[in-house]
Amino acid sequence: MILLNISNLMAIPLLIHKGLFLYAGLTLFLFVMAFSGYFNWRRILSDEKNMQLTDAAIAVLKDQQQKAIQQKSLSDEQLELIYLNKWFKIWVPESLNGLGLDLVSGLSC
């Protein structure tokens, strides 16, 4: 993938030199999209690693499960964990103190 982007970057001046401006513009657009998509992918990958549940969090959820079922609502410990991890703010933009995830990332975490 990296070599393809390098070759596309090198092809842009050659396309301009040959007068193929439309192809040069298209190649430049695709290069920019691939470049930005790569860094977006890296950010998503690092966010997913940070969103892994710890053993302590899993223990809290399991230990409080029966209590929550009996109360027909989440227990205080579960709510504390949810607020700490901002799970109610999965799709809220980062500028509003949310996680700012897109739909697919929010559903997969």
C-alpha positions as a printed NumPy array, in Angstrom:
array([[  0.   ,   0.   ,   0.   ],
       [  2.821,   2.384,   0.861],
       [  4.571,   1.67 ,  -2.439],
       [  1.339,   2.268,  -4.341],
       [  0.931,   5.676,  -2.695],
       [  4.557,   6.572,  -3.43 ],
       [  4.13 ,   5.605,  -7.073],
       [  0.906,   7.643,  -7.269],
       [  2.685,  10.64 ,  -5.785],
       [  5.465,  10.287,  -8.368],
       [  2.931,   9.883, -11.188],
       [  1.23 ,  13.235, -10.558],
       [  4.019,  15.422, -12.048],
       [  4.33 ,  13.038, -15.002],
       [  0.606,  13.267, -15.712],
       [  0.766,  17.054, -15.52 ],
       [  3.777,  17.083, -17.87 ],
       [  1.813,  15.015, -20.406],
       [ -1.156,  17.367, -20.127],
       [ -3.411,  14.832, -18.445],
       [ -4.681,  17.28 , -15.849],
       [ -7.896,  15.413, -15.075],
       [ -5.987,  12.193, -14.341],
       [ -3.432,  14.144, -12.29 ],
       [ -6.215,  15.694, -10.231],
       [ -7.9  ,  12.323,  -9.756],
       [ -4.607,  10.713,  -8.725],
       [ -3.913,  13.547,  -6.298],
       [ -7.401,  13.207,  -4.818],
       [ -6.996,   9.445,  -4.366],
       [ -3.555,   9.941,  -2.829],
       [ -4.916,  12.438,  -0.291],
       [ -7.833,  10.121,   0.546],
       [ -5.531,   7.129,   1.039],
       [ -3.104,   9.18 ,   3.136],
       [ -5.817,  10.568,   5.415],
       [ -7.554,   7.179,   5.606],
       [ -4.346,   5.564,   6.803],
       [ -4.001,   7.955,   9.725],
       [ -7.705,   7.672,  10.525],
       [ -7.316,   3.892,  10.58 ],
       [ -4.319,   4.174,  12.935],
       [ -6.344,   6.418,  15.282],
       [ -9.279,   3.981,  15.295],
       [ -6.936,   1.068,  15.96 ],
       [ -5.344,   2.816,  18.937],
       [ -8.79 ,   3.838,  20.266],
       [ -9.986,   0.238,  20.122],
       [ -6.954,  -0.924,  22.097],
       [ -7.706,   1.697,  24.746],
       [-11.338,   0.585,  24.99 ],
       [-10.573,  -2.977,  26.09 ],
       [-12.248,  -3.933,  29.354],
       [ -9.949,  -4.677,  32.261],
       [-10.403,  -7.728,  34.446],
       [-11.52 ,  -5.452,  37.28 ],
       [-14.25 ,  -3.89 ,  35.11 ],
       [-15.465,  -7.307,  34.003],
       [-15.558,  -8.423,  37.636],
       [-17.652,  -5.377,  38.609],
       [-20.12 ,  -6.034,  35.802],
       [-20.441,  -9.728,  36.636],
       [-20.643,  -9.23 ,  40.401],
       [-23.354,  -6.604,  40.1  ],
       [-25.34 ,  -8.388,  37.399],
       [-27.739, -10.226,  39.713],
       [-28.312,  -7.111,  41.834],
       [-29.12 ,  -5.094,  38.705],
       [-31.567,  -7.743,  37.503],
       [-33.378,  -7.724,  40.845],
       [-33.513,  -3.904,  40.914],
       [-34.484,  -3.777,  37.229],
       [-31.913,  -1.009,  36.844],
       [-28.159,  -0.679,  36.782],
       [-26.391,  -0.764,  40.123],
       [-24.411,   2.21 ,  41.41 ],
       [-21.135,   0.367,  40.773],
       [-22.123,  -0.384,  37.185],
       [-23.181,   3.223,  36.605],
       [-19.901,   4.46 ,  38.053],
       [-17.998,   2.244,  35.606],
       [-20.17 ,   3.443,  32.715],
       [-19.64 ,   7.119,  33.575],
       [-15.906,   6.584,  34.087],
       [-15.547,   5.052,  30.604],
       [-17.98 ,   7.561,  28.992],
       [-20.08 ,   4.758,  27.532],
       [-23.155,   6.998,  27.495],
       [-21.143,   9.433,  25.342],
       [-19.912,   7.056,  22.648],
       [-21.236,   9.143,  19.75 ],
       [-20.954,  12.565,  21.409],
       [-18.266,  14.692,  19.68 ],
       [-14.93 ,  15.122,  21.452],
       [-15.51 ,  18.889,  21.549],
       [-18.442,  18.188,  23.916],
       [-16.36 ,  15.836,  26.102],
       [-17.548,  12.663,  24.403],
       [-15.688,   9.813,  22.731],
       [-16.527,  11.047,  19.219],
       [-16.704,   7.576,  17.649],
       [-18.416,   6.915,  14.359],
       [-21.299,   4.441,  14.185],
       [-19.218,   1.379,  13.283],
       [-16.528,   2.028,  15.906],
       [-19.11 ,   2.742,  18.578],
       [-20.963,  -0.473,  17.901],
       [-17.82 ,  -2.605,  17.815],
       [-16.33 ,  -1.456,  21.113]])
